[in-house]
Amino acid sequence: METYDLLTHLKTAGIFALMGLLIMGLVWLVLVKVLPFSMRKEMEEDQNVALGIVLGSLLLGISIIIAAAIHG
């Protein structure tokens, strides 16, 4: 019985992890389309550290919201 419960919980966690990654990917695609500049150019060529910090903070914030929504 314990092995079945473990496998069920692992399957559920895997599904939620995939859902979270899918949502994060969709947020990233929307962000790329909405911003009026190229994020790749700004971060790689221009070495814009501030943009990297802002994008990292945004992704962390969205991931916390997604985790809270999935957790219930």
MOCORJO-V100655 format. One record per pair of residues at least 12 apart in sequence whose ideal C-beta (glycine too) atoms are under 6 Angstrom apart, sorted by the first residue. I is the first residue (numbers start at 1). J is the second residue. D is the distance in Angstrom with one decimal. If there is no record, write none. Layout:
i=I j=J d=D
i=I j=J d=D
This chain:
i=16 j=70 d=4.8
i=20 j=66 d=4.9
i=23 j=66 d=5.5
i=27 j=62 d=5.4
